[in-house]
Amino acid sequence: MADAHVDTTPVWVEGSALAAPVILGAAAGLLVGDMIHGNARRGLGISVGLIGVVALLPFAVDGIAGLITGPRSKFGVRRKIQKIRDIGIGSPFEDEVEEELHEQGVI
């Protein structure tokens, strides 16, 4: 049963899947590079570079958020301590047994 959740994907498959778009983009750049006028190539290069930066922003924001609110940060430690303190505290309005006893007139 423990083997049901084991990921059997080899590490090189993930690496090649991540590298494939980069390799294809480089190949397309080499093929199309000489066909485009110099000024158009510069503008296209800058715009593709900006698109790449925008595509990496979610990863950067997630990493920074993890550093700020992660389990080893000051805020993460505070949140964990608060969760530990709140474990025994339940809402008194959600006690089904007590409600049932009140309905039956026992309490």
Biopython code that builds the backbone (N, CA, C, O; Angstrom):
import numpy as np
from Bio.PDB.StructureBuilder import StructureBuilder

atoms = [
    (1, "MET", "N", (0.815, -1.180, 0.000)),
    (1, "MET", "CA", (0.000, 0.000, 0.000)),
    (1, "MET", "C", (0.869, 1.259, 0.000)),
    (1, "MET", "O", (0.481, 2.285, -0.558)),
    (2, "ALA", "N", (2.043, 1.175, 0.627)),
    (2, "ALA", "CA", (2.933, 2.334, 0.682)),
    (2, "ALA", "C", (3.522, 2.633, -0.689)),
    (2, "ALA", "O", (3.888, 3.776, -0.965)),
    (3, "ASP", "N", (3.620, 1.626, -1.554)),
    (3, "ASP", "CA", (4.192, 1.822, -2.875)),
    (3, "ASP", "C", (3.236, 2.522, -3.824)),
    (3, "ASP", "O", (3.648, 2.922, -4.913)),
    (4, "ALA", "N", (1.981, 2.682, -3.450)),
    (4, "ALA", "CA", (0.993, 3.291, -4.333)),
    (4, "ALA", "C", (1.279, 4.766, -4.582)),
    (4, "ALA", "O", (0.869, 5.298, -5.614)),
    (5, "HIS", "N", (1.971, 5.440, -3.667)),
    (5, "HIS", "CA", (2.212, 6.870, -3.800)),
    (5, "HIS", "C", (3.649, 7.217, -4.164)),
    (5, "HIS", "O", (4.039, 8.381, -4.077)),
    (6, "VAL", "N", (4.423, 6.255, -4.560)),
    (6, "VAL", "CA", (5.808, 6.480, -4.919)),
    (6, "VAL", "C", (5.874, 6.966, -6.358)),
    (6, "VAL", "O", (5.293, 6.357, -7.255)),
    (7, "ASP", "N", (6.591, 8.075, -6.573)),
    (7, "ASP", "CA", (6.764, 8.620, -7.918)),
    (7, "ASP", "C", (7.912, 7.880, -8.595)),
    (7, "ASP", "O", (9.049, 7.924, -8.127)),
    (8, "THR", "N", (7.607, 7.200, -9.700)),
    (8, "THR", "CA", (8.619, 6.407, -10.393)),
    (8, "THR", "C", (9.228, 7.144, -11.573)),
    (8, "THR", "O", (9.970, 6.543, -12.349)),
    (9, "THR", "N", (8.934, 8.435, -11.730)),
    (9, "THR", "CA", (9.490, 9.205, -12.833)),
    (9, "THR", "C", (10.973, 9.452, -12.579)),
    (9, "THR", "O", (11.339, 9.976, -11.527)),
    (10, "PRO", "N", (11.836, 9.079, -13.535)),
    (10, "PRO", "CA", (13.266, 9.323, -13.352)),
    (10, "PRO", "C", (13.565, 10.824, -13.307)),
    (10, "PRO", "O", (12.838, 11.628, -13.891)),
    (11, "VAL", "N", (14.630, 11.187, -12.613)),
    (11, "VAL", "CA", (14.993, 12.592, -12.454)),
    (11, "VAL", "C", (15.338, 13.223, -13.804)),
    (11, "VAL", "O", (15.036, 14.395, -14.027)),
    (12, "TRP", "N", (15.953, 12.477, -14.691)),
    (12, "TRP", "CA", (16.356, 13.048, -15.970)),
    (12, "TRP", "C", (15.152, 13.429, -16.814)),
    (12, "TRP", "O", (15.272, 14.302, -17.674)),
    (13, "VAL", "N", (13.992, 12.809, -16.604)),
    (13, "VAL", "CA", (12.798, 13.161, -17.369)),
    (13, "VAL", "C", (12.346, 14.568, -16.993)),
    (13, "VAL", "O", (11.993, 15.360, -17.867)),
    (14, "GLU", "N", (12.354, 14.885, -15.700)),
    (14, "GLU", "CA", (11.975, 16.224, -15.273)),
    (14, "GLU", "C", (12.965, 17.258, -15.785)),
    (14, "GLU", "O", (12.569, 18.337, -16.228)),
    (15, "GLY", "N", (14.225, 16.938, -15.726)),
    (15, "GLY", "CA", (15.246, 17.867, -16.215)),
    (15, "GLY", "C", (15.126, 18.127, -17.694)),
    (15, "GLY", "O", (15.251, 19.269, -18.137)),
    (16, "SER", "N", (14.884, 17.082, -18.469)),
    (16, "SER", "CA", (14.748, 17.279, -19.914)),
    (16, "SER", "C", (13.452, 18.004, -20.255)),
    (16, "SER", "O", (13.405, 18.765, -21.221)),
    (17, "ALA", "N", (12.403, 17.775, -19.473)),
    (17, "ALA", "CA", (11.148, 18.486, -19.712)),
    (17, "ALA", "C", (11.301, 19.969, -19.420)),
    (17, "ALA", "O", (10.682, 20.796, -20.089)),
    (18, "LEU", "N", (12.111, 20.317, -18.436)),
    (18, "LEU", "CA", (12.345, 21.719, -18.139)),
    (18, "LEU", "C", (13.292, 22.367, -19.144)),
    (18, "LEU", "O", (13.168, 23.559, -19.425)),
    (19, "ALA", "N", (14.226, 21.609, -19.685)),
    (19, "ALA", "CA", (15.205, 22.158, -20.615)),
    (19, "ALA", "C", (14.695, 22.227, -22.046)),
    (19, "ALA", "O", (15.241, 22.984, -22.850)),
    (20, "ALA", "N", (13.672, 21.466, -22.387)),
    (20, "ALA", "CA", (13.187, 21.411, -23.770)),
    (20, "ALA", "C", (12.759, 22.771, -24.309)),
    (20, "ALA", "O", (13.166, 23.108, -25.421)),
    (21, "PRO", "N", (11.968, 23.577, -23.603)),
    (21, "PRO", "CA", (11.603, 24.884, -24.162)),
    (21, "PRO", "C", (12.795, 25.795, -24.392)),
    (21, "PRO", "O", (12.812, 26.564, -25.354)),
    (22, "VAL", "N", (13.794, 25.718, -23.521)),
    (22, "VAL", "CA", (14.990, 26.544, -23.682)),
    (22, "VAL", "C", (15.746, 26.126, -24.932)),
    (22, "VAL", "O", (16.194, 26.977, -25.701)),
    (23, "ILE", "N", (15.892, 24.835, -25.137)),
    (23, "ILE", "CA", (16.622, 24.331, -26.301)),
    (23, "ILE", "C", (15.883, 24.668, -27.591)),
    (23, "ILE", "O", (16.501, 25.069, -28.577)),
    (24, "LEU", "N", (14.552, 24.504, -27.584)),
    (24, "LEU", "CA", (13.770, 24.844, -28.774)),
    (24, "LEU", "C", (13.818, 26.337, -29.069)),
    (24, "LEU", "O", (13.896, 26.738, -30.230)),
    (25, "GLY", "N", (13.773, 27.155, -28.038)),
    (25, "GLY", "CA", (13.870, 28.607, -28.243)),
    (25, "GLY", "C", (15.220, 29.017, -28.795)),
    (25, "GLY", "O", (15.303, 29.883, -29.666)),
    (26, "ALA", "N", (16.268, 28.404, -28.297)),
    (26, "ALA", "CA", (17.609, 28.708, -28.810)),
    (26, "ALA", "C", (17.744, 28.274, -30.262)),
    (26, "ALA", "O", (18.338, 28.986, -31.071)),
    (27, "ALA", "N", (17.197, 27.114, -30.595)),
    (27, "ALA", "CA", (17.258, 26.641, -31.983)),
    (27, "ALA", "C", (16.487, 27.574, -32.908)),
    (27, "ALA", "O", (16.955, 27.905, -33.997)),
    (28, "ALA", "N", (15.301, 27.998, -32.469)),
    (28, "ALA", "CA", (14.518, 28.923, -33.292)),
    (28, "ALA", "C", (15.246, 30.249, -33.449)),
    (28, "ALA", "O", (15.217, 30.857, -34.519)),
    (29, "GLY", "N", (15.896, 30.695, -32.384)),
    (29, "GLY", "CA", (16.658, 31.951, -32.466)),
    (29, "GLY", "C", (17.814, 31.855, -33.441)),
    (29, "GLY", "O", (18.089, 32.809, -34.169)),
    (30, "LEU", "N", (18.491, 30.726, -33.468)),
    (30, "LEU", "CA", (19.606, 30.551, -34.405)),
    (30, "LEU", "C", (19.113, 30.487, -35.846)),
    (30, "LEU", "O", (19.759, 31.016, -36.751)),
    (31, "LEU", "N", (17.980, 29.846, -36.056)),
    (31, "LEU", "CA", (17.458, 29.723, -37.412)),
    (31, "LEU", "C", (16.910, 31.047, -37.943)),
    (31, "LEU", "O", (17.109, 31.369, -39.115)),
    (32, "VAL", "N", (16.232, 31.809, -37.108)),
    (32, "VAL", "CA", (15.561, 33.028, -37.556)),
    (32, "VAL", "C", (16.461, 34.246, -37.406)),
    (32, "VAL", "O", (16.168, 35.300, -37.972)),
    (33, "GLY", "N", (17.544, 34.124, -36.659)),
    (33, "GLY", "CA", (18.394, 35.265, -36.338)),
    (33, "GLY", "C", (18.905, 36.026, -37.537)),
    (33, "GLY", "O", (18.887, 37.257, -37.514)),
    (34, "ASP", "N", (19.358, 35.366, -38.578)),
    (34, "ASP", "CA", (19.923, 36.056, -39.732)),
    (34, "ASP", "C", (18.861, 36.568, -40.687)),
    (34, "ASP", "O", (19.160, 37.398, -41.546)),
    (35, "MET", "N", (17.635, 36.100, -40.561)),
    (35, "MET", "CA", (16.572, 36.526, -41.474)),
    (35, "MET", "C", (15.958, 37.869, -41.084)),
    (35, "MET", "O", (15.336, 38.530, -41.915)),
    (36, "ILE", "N", (16.129, 38.270, -39.839)),
    (36, "ILE", "CA", (15.483, 39.479, -39.341)),
    (36, "ILE", "C", (16.476, 40.637, -39.363)),
    (36, "ILE", "O", (17.664, 40.448, -39.101)),
    (37, "HIS", "N", (15.985, 41.835, -39.677)),
    (37, "HIS", "CA", (16.798, 43.052, -39.685)),
    (37, "HIS", "C", (17.331, 43.313, -38.275)),
    (37, "HIS", "O", (16.694, 42.910, -37.302)),
    (38, "GLY", "N", (18.450, 43.960, -38.144)),
    (38, "GLY", "CA", (19.123, 44.172, -36.865)),
    (38, "GLY", "C", (18.261, 44.868, -35.826)),
    (38, "GLY", "O", (18.212, 44.431, -34.676)),
    (39, "ASN", "N", (17.568, 45.963, -36.216)),
    (39, "ASN", "CA", (16.740, 46.685, -35.252)),
    (39, "ASN", "C", (15.543, 45.849, -34.805)),
    (39, "ASN", "O", (15.164, 45.885, -33.634)),
    (40, "ALA", "N", (14.946, 45.097, -35.732)),
    (40, "ALA", "CA", (13.816, 44.239, -35.382)),
    (40, "ALA", "C", (14.285, 43.108, -34.470)),
    (40, "ALA", "O", (13.573, 42.707, -33.549)),
    (41, "ARG", "N", (15.473, 42.604, -34.730)),
    (41, "ARG", "CA", (16.017, 41.526, -33.903)),
    (41, "ARG", "C", (16.262, 42.018, -32.481)),
    (41, "ARG", "O", (16.003, 41.300, -31.516)),
    (42, "ARG", "N", (16.763, 43.244, -32.358)),
    (42, "ARG", "CA", (17.017, 43.816, -31.035)),
    (42, "ARG", "C", (15.701, 43.974, -30.263)),
    (42, "ARG", "O", (15.610, 43.601, -29.094)),
    (43, "GLY", "N", (14.690, 44.527, -30.927)),
    (43, "GLY", "CA", (13.386, 44.700, -30.279)),
    (43, "GLY", "C", (12.754, 43.374, -29.907)),
    (43, "GLY", "O", (12.188, 43.225, -28.824)),
    (44, "LEU", "N", (12.854, 42.412, -30.811)),
    (44, "LEU", "CA", (12.311, 41.083, -30.530)),
    (44, "LEU", "C", (13.047, 40.421, -29.374)),
    (44, "LEU", "O", (12.427, 39.771, -28.532)),
    (45, "GLY", "N", (14.354, 40.581, -29.329)),
    (45, "GLY", "CA", (15.137, 40.013, -28.233)),
    (45, "GLY", "C", (14.772, 40.625, -26.891)),
    (45, "GLY", "O", (14.649, 39.921, -25.889)),
    (46, "ILE", "N", (14.598, 41.944, -26.878)),
    (46, "ILE", "CA", (14.219, 42.608, -25.630)),
    (46, "ILE", "C", (12.833, 42.167, -25.191)),
    (46, "ILE", "O", (12.612, 41.906, -24.008)),
    (47, "SER", "N", (11.895, 42.081, -26.130)),
    (47, "SER", "CA", (10.524, 41.684, -25.750)),
    (47, "SER", "C", (10.476, 40.231, -25.270)),
    (47, "SER", "O", (9.769, 39.931, -24.308)),
    (48, "VAL", "N", (11.199, 39.341, -25.908)),
    (48, "VAL", "CA", (11.226, 37.944, -25.463)),
    (48, "VAL", "C", (11.906, 37.847, -24.100)),
    (48, "VAL", "O", (11.492, 37.055, -23.254)),
    (49, "GLY", "N", (12.947, 38.648, -23.886)),
    (49, "GLY", "CA", (13.596, 38.666, -22.576)),
    (49, "GLY", "C", (12.660, 39.154, -21.481)),
    (49, "GLY", "O", (12.650, 38.609, -20.377)),
    (50, "LEU", "N", (11.869, 40.187, -21.787)),
    (50, "LEU", "CA", (10.896, 40.682, -20.804)),
    (50, "LEU", "C", (9.817, 39.649, -20.516)),
    (50, "LEU", "O", (9.385, 39.501, -19.373)),
    (51, "ILE", "N", (9.380, 38.935, -21.548)),
    (51, "ILE", "CA", (8.389, 37.868, -21.341)),
    (51, "ILE", "C", (8.977, 36.780, -20.438)),
    (51, "ILE", "O", (8.274, 36.238, -19.586)),
    (52, "GLY", "N", (10.245, 36.463, -20.617)),
    (52, "GLY", "CA", (10.898, 35.477, -19.765)),
    (52, "GLY", "C", (10.970, 35.931, -18.318)),
    (52, "GLY", "O", (10.759, 35.138, -17.401)),
    (53, "VAL", "N", (11.272, 37.220, -18.114)),
    (53, "VAL", "CA", (11.324, 37.754, -16.749)),
    (53, "VAL", "C", (9.940, 37.709, -16.117)),
    (53, "VAL", "O", (9.802, 37.337, -14.952)),
    (54, "VAL", "N", (8.911, 38.086, -16.879)),
    (54, "VAL", "CA", (7.540, 38.056, -16.357)),
    (54, "VAL", "C", (7.129, 36.617, -16.041)),
    (54, "VAL", "O", (6.397, 36.384, -15.079)),
    (55, "ALA", "N", (7.588, 35.657, -16.835)),
    (55, "ALA", "CA", (7.259, 34.252, -16.582)),
    (55, "ALA", "C", (7.932, 33.746, -15.303)),
    (55, "ALA", "O", (7.418, 32.828, -14.664)),
    (56, "LEU", "N", (9.069, 34.327, -14.922)),
    (56, "LEU", "CA", (9.764, 33.907, -13.708)),
    (56, "LEU", "C", (9.279, 34.629, -12.450)),
    (56, "LEU", "O", (9.611, 34.213, -11.339)),
    (57, "LEU", "N", (8.505, 35.695, -12.605)),
    (57, "LEU", "CA", (8.041, 36.455, -11.451)),
    (57, "LEU", "C", (7.243, 35.625, -10.445)),
    (57, "LEU", "O", (7.474, 35.775, -9.245)),
    (58, "PRO", "N", (6.312, 34.753, -10.867)),
    (58, "PRO", "CA", (5.588, 33.964, -9.855)),
    (58, "PRO", "C", (6.517, 33.107, -8.992)),
    (58, "PRO", "O", (6.276, 32.957, -7.794)),
    (59, "PHE", "N", (7.565, 32.547, -9.579)),
    (59, "PHE", "CA", (8.510, 31.745, -8.808)),
    (59, "PHE", "C", (9.283, 32.616, -7.822)),
    (59, "PHE", "O", (9.518, 32.215, -6.682)),
    (60, "ALA", "N", (9.678, 33.811, -8.265)),
    (60, "ALA", "CA", (10.413, 34.714, -7.388)),
    (60, "ALA", "C", (9.529, 35.196, -6.237)),
    (60, "ALA", "O", (9.967, 35.237, -5.087)),
    (61, "VAL", "N", (8.293, 35.559, -6.551)),
    (61, "VAL", "CA", (7.376, 36.027, -5.512)),
    (61, "VAL", "C", (7.094, 34.902, -4.515)),
    (61, "VAL", "O", (7.057, 35.141, -3.308)),
    (62, "ASP", "N", (6.898, 33.688, -5.007)),
    (62, "ASP", "CA", (6.649, 32.547, -4.129)),
    (62, "ASP", "C", (7.863, 32.277, -3.229)),
    (62, "ASP", "O", (7.706, 31.973, -2.047)),
    (63, "GLY", "N", (9.042, 32.387, -3.781)),
    (63, "GLY", "CA", (10.252, 32.183, -2.987)),
    (63, "GLY", "C", (10.421, 33.240, -1.916)),
    (63, "GLY", "O", (10.786, 32.923, -0.784)),
    (64, "ILE", "N", (10.160, 34.499, -2.258)),
    (64, "ILE", "CA", (10.274, 35.578, -1.278)),
    (64, "ILE", "C", (9.203, 35.432, -0.210)),
    (64, "ILE", "O", (9.473, 35.634, 0.974)),
    (65, "ALA", "N", (7.983, 35.080, -0.621)),
    (65, "ALA", "CA", (6.905, 34.868, 0.354)),
    (65, "ALA", "C", (7.251, 33.708, 1.284)),
    (65, "ALA", "O", (6.948, 33.756, 2.476)),
    (66, "GLY", "N", (7.880, 32.678, 0.750)),
    (66, "GLY", "CA", (8.307, 31.551, 1.584)),
    (66, "GLY", "C", (9.368, 31.952, 2.589)),
    (66, "GLY", "O", (9.380, 31.446, 3.711)),
    (67, "LEU", "N", (10.267, 32.865, 2.200)),
    (67, "LEU", "CA", (11.280, 33.343, 3.140)),
    (67, "LEU", "C", (10.667, 34.199, 4.241)),
    (67, "LEU", "O", (11.107, 34.153, 5.391)),
    (68, "ILE", "N", (9.656, 34.975, 3.886)),
    (68, "ILE", "CA", (9.039, 35.879, 4.860)),
    (68, "ILE", "C", (8.089, 35.133, 5.785)),
    (68, "ILE", "O", (8.112, 35.342, 6.998)),
    (69, "THR", "N", (7.256, 34.267, 5.225)),
    (69, "THR", "CA", (6.225, 33.601, 6.035)),
    (69, "THR", "C", (6.471, 32.110, 6.198)),
    (69, "THR", "O", (5.584, 31.391, 6.658)),
    (70, "GLY", "N", (7.641, 31.635, 5.838)),
    (70, "GLY", "CA", (7.946, 30.213, 5.927)),
    (70, "GLY", "C", (8.042, 29.732, 7.359)),
    (70, "GLY", "O", (7.985, 30.535, 8.290)),
    (71, "PRO", "N", (8.186, 28.435, 7.544)),
    (71, "PRO", "CA", (8.191, 27.867, 8.885)),
    (71, "PRO", "C", (9.387, 28.290, 9.734)),
    (71, "PRO", "O", (9.322, 28.184, 10.959)),
    (72, "ARG", "N", (10.451, 28.753, 9.143)),
    (72, "ARG", "CA", (11.635, 29.157, 9.918)),
    (72, "ARG", "C", (11.732, 30.668, 10.090)),
    (72, "ARG", "O", (12.659, 31.155, 10.737)),
    (73, "SER", "N", (10.791, 31.416, 9.523)),
    (73, "SER", "CA", (10.816, 32.863, 9.685)),
    (73, "SER", "C", (10.122, 33.256, 10.982)),
    (73, "SER", "O", (9.483, 32.430, 11.633)),
    (74, "LYS", "N", (10.257, 34.527, 11.348)),
    (74, "LYS", "CA", (9.643, 35.024, 12.583)),
    (74, "LYS", "C", (8.120, 34.872, 12.518)),
    (74, "LYS", "O", (7.499, 34.452, 13.495)),
    (75, "PHE", "N", (7.520, 35.208, 11.380)),
    (75, "PHE", "CA", (6.070, 35.109, 11.238)),
    (75, "PHE", "C", (5.604, 33.652, 11.206)),
    (75, "PHE", "O", (4.547, 33.322, 11.746)),
    (76, "GLY", "N", (6.388, 32.792, 10.579)),
    (76, "GLY", "CA", (6.035, 31.375, 10.533)),
    (76, "GLY", "C", (6.069, 30.734, 11.913)),
    (76, "GLY", "O", (5.211, 29.918, 12.248)),
    (77, "VAL", "N", (7.061, 31.105, 12.706)),
    (77, "VAL", "CA", (7.158, 30.564, 14.064)),
    (77, "VAL", "C", (5.984, 31.040, 14.904)),
    (77, "VAL", "O", (5.401, 30.267, 15.663)),
    (78, "ARG", "N", (5.635, 32.328, 14.764)),
    (78, "ARG", "CA", (4.484, 32.851, 15.504)),
    (78, "ARG", "C", (3.197, 32.123, 15.121)),
    (78, "ARG", "O", (2.384, 31.783, 15.981)),
    (79, "ARG", "N", (3.023, 31.889, 13.817)),
    (79, "ARG", "CA", (1.816, 31.199, 13.353)),
    (79, "ARG", "C", (1.764, 29.777, 13.899)),
    (79, "ARG", "O", (0.697, 29.302, 14.291)),
    (80, "LYS", "N", (2.907, 29.094, 13.928)),
    (80, "LYS", "CA", (2.942, 27.725, 14.431)),
    (80, "LYS", "C", (2.636, 27.685, 15.923)),
    (80, "LYS", "O", (1.897, 26.814, 16.384)),
    (81, "ILE", "N", (3.201, 28.624, 16.679)),
    (81, "ILE", "CA", (2.919, 28.678, 18.115)),
    (81, "ILE", "C", (1.449, 28.966, 18.365)),
    (81, "ILE", "O", (0.846, 28.382, 19.266)),
    (82, "GLN", "N", (0.863, 29.867, 17.570)),
    (82, "GLN", "CA", (-0.556, 30.181, 17.735)),
    (82, "GLN", "C", (-1.423, 28.967, 17.416)),
    (82, "GLN", "O", (-2.426, 28.735, 18.092)),
    (83, "LYS", "N", (-1.059, 28.199, 16.411)),
    (83, "LYS", "CA", (-1.816, 26.978, 16.088)),
    (83, "LYS", "C", (-1.732, 25.974, 17.230)),
    (83, "LYS", "O", (-2.721, 25.319, 17.559)),
    (84, "ILE", "N", (-0.542, 25.852, 17.838)),
    (84, "ILE", "CA", (-0.378, 24.933, 18.970)),
    (84, "ILE", "C", (-1.251, 25.383, 20.134)),
    (84, "ILE", "O", (-1.871, 24.556, 20.804)),
    (85, "ARG", "N", (-1.301, 26.679, 20.376)),
    (85, "ARG", "CA", (-2.120, 27.196, 21.467)),
    (85, "ARG", "C", (-3.610, 26.990, 21.204)),
    (85, "ARG", "O", (-4.380, 26.737, 22.130)),
    (86, "ASP", "N", (-4.008, 27.098, 19.947)),
    (86, "ASP", "CA", (-5.432, 27.026, 19.596)),
    (86, "ASP", "C", (-5.946, 25.610, 19.387)),
    (86, "ASP", "O", (-7.136, 25.427, 19.128)),
    (87, "ILE", "N", (-5.088, 24.607, 19.490)),
    (87, "ILE", "CA", (-5.523, 23.233, 19.219)),
    (87, "ILE", "C", (-6.651, 22.812, 20.147)),
    (87, "ILE", "O", (-7.613, 22.193, 19.692)),
    (88, "GLY", "N", (-6.565, 23.125, 21.421)),
    (88, "GLY", "CA", (-7.577, 22.687, 22.375)),
    (88, "GLY", "C", (-8.798, 23.571, 22.422)),
    (88, "GLY", "O", (-9.786, 23.231, 23.072)),
    (89, "ILE", "N", (-8.747, 24.707, 21.740)),
    (89, "ILE", "CA", (-9.865, 25.639, 21.801)),
    (89, "ILE", "C", (-10.831, 25.332, 20.671)),
    (89, "ILE", "O", (-10.471, 25.420, 19.497)),
    (90, "GLY", "N", (-12.034, 24.980, 21.018)),
    (90, "GLY", "CA", (-13.062, 24.743, 20.024)),
    (90, "GLY", "C", (-14.184, 25.750, 20.203)),
    (90, "GLY", "O", (-14.257, 26.414, 21.237)),
    (91, "SER", "N", (-15.031, 25.869, 19.245)),
    (91, "SER", "CA", (-16.152, 26.784, 19.352)),
    (91, "SER", "C", (-17.212, 26.168, 20.259)),
    (91, "SER", "O", (-17.636, 25.040, 20.008)),
    (92, "PRO", "N", (-17.655, 26.863, 21.300)),
    (92, "PRO", "CA", (-18.652, 26.290, 22.204)),
    (92, "PRO", "C", (-20.013, 26.128, 21.536)),
    (92, "PRO", "O", (-20.870, 25.410, 22.051)),
    (93, "PHE", "N", (-20.221, 26.773, 20.418)),
    (93, "PHE", "CA", (-21.511, 26.714, 19.740)),
    (93, "PHE", "C", (-21.638, 25.485, 18.854)),
    (93, "PHE", "O", (-22.720, 25.212, 18.335)),
    (94, "GLU", "N", (-20.554, 24.737, 18.671)),
    (94, "GLU", "CA", (-20.588, 23.590, 17.775)),
    (94, "GLU", "C", (-20.558, 22.261, 18.533)),
    (94, "GLU", "O", (-20.215, 21.237, 17.943)),
    (95, "ASP", "N", (-20.899, 22.249, 19.797)),
    (95, "ASP", "CA", (-20.895, 21.024, 20.576)),
    (95, "ASP", "C", (-22.209, 20.283, 20.337)),
    (95, "ASP", "O", (-23.233, 20.619, 20.932)),
    (96, "GLU", "N", (-22.179, 19.291, 19.479)),
    (96, "GLU", "CA", (-23.386, 18.569, 19.074)),
    (96, "GLU", "C", (-23.982, 17.757, 20.225)),
    (96, "GLU", "O", (-25.203, 17.646, 20.341)),
    (97, "VAL", "N", (-23.137, 17.199, 21.062)),
    (97, "VAL", "CA", (-23.631, 16.387, 22.177)),
    (97, "VAL", "C", (-24.411, 17.264, 23.155)),
    (97, "VAL", "O", (-25.494, 16.896, 23.610)),
    (98, "GLU", "N", (-23.845, 18.427, 23.469)),
    (98, "GLU", "CA", (-24.525, 19.328, 24.396)),
    (98, "GLU", "C", (-25.843, 19.831, 23.815)),
    (98, "GLU", "O", (-26.828, 19.959, 24.543)),
    (99, "GLU", "N", (-25.875, 20.119, 22.512)),
    (99, "GLU", "CA", (-27.127, 20.544, 21.865)),
    (99, "GLU", "C", (-28.189, 19.446, 21.926)),
    (99, "GLU", "O", (-29.363, 19.717, 22.176)),
    (100, "GLU", "N", (-27.766, 18.217, 21.699)),
    (100, "GLU", "CA", (-28.698, 17.085, 21.730)),
    (100, "GLU", "C", (-29.240, 16.890, 23.146)),
    (100, "GLU", "O", (-30.428, 16.617, 23.318)),
    (101, "LEU", "N", (-28.395, 17.025, 24.144)),
    (101, "LEU", "CA", (-28.849, 16.883, 25.533)),
    (101, "LEU", "C", (-29.816, 17.997, 25.917)),
    (101, "LEU", "O", (-30.760, 17.763, 26.672)),
    (102, "HIS", "N", (-29.592, 19.211, 25.404)),
    (102, "HIS", "CA", (-30.518, 20.309, 25.666)),
    (102, "HIS", "C", (-31.874, 20.043, 25.005)),
    (102, "HIS", "O", (-32.919, 20.315, 25.597)),
    (103, "GLU", "N", (-31.855, 19.515, 23.789)),
    (103, "GLU", "CA", (-33.103, 19.215, 23.071)),
    (103, "GLU", "C", (-33.917, 18.132, 23.809)),
    (103, "GLU", "O", (-35.147, 18.174, 23.825)),
    (104, "GLN", "N", (-33.223, 17.180, 24.407)),
    (104, "GLN", "CA", (-33.923, 16.095, 25.109)),
    (104, "GLN", "C", (-34.300, 16.494, 26.522)),
    (104, "GLN", "O", (-35.025, 15.757, 27.190)),
    (105, "GLY", "N", (-33.837, 17.628, 26.993)),
    (105, "GLY", "CA", (-34.193, 18.112, 28.324)),
    (105, "GLY", "C", (-33.360, 17.516, 29.423)),
    (105, "GLY", "O", (-33.712, 17.643, 30.596)),
    (106, "VAL", "N", (-32.267, 16.870, 29.087)),
    (106, "VAL", "CA", (-31.413, 16.274, 30.104)),
    (106, "VAL", "C", (-30.638, 17.362, 30.830)),
    (106, "VAL", "O", (-30.447, 17.288, 32.044)),
    (107, "ILE", "N", (-30.194, 18.361, 30.099)),
    (107, "ILE", "CA", (-29.421, 19.453, 30.705)),
    (107, "ILE", "C", (-30.313, 20.677, 30.824)),
    (107, "ILE", "O", (-29.870, 21.719, 31.308)),
]
sb = StructureBuilder()
sb.init_structure("model")
sb.init_model(0)
sb.init_chain("A")
sb.init_seg("    ")
for serial, (resi, resn, name, xyz) in enumerate(atoms, 1):
    if name == "N":
        sb.init_residue(resn, " ", resi, " ")
    sb.init_atom(name, np.array(xyz, "f"), 0.0, 1.0, " ", f" {name:<3s}", serial, name[0])
structure = sb.get_structure()
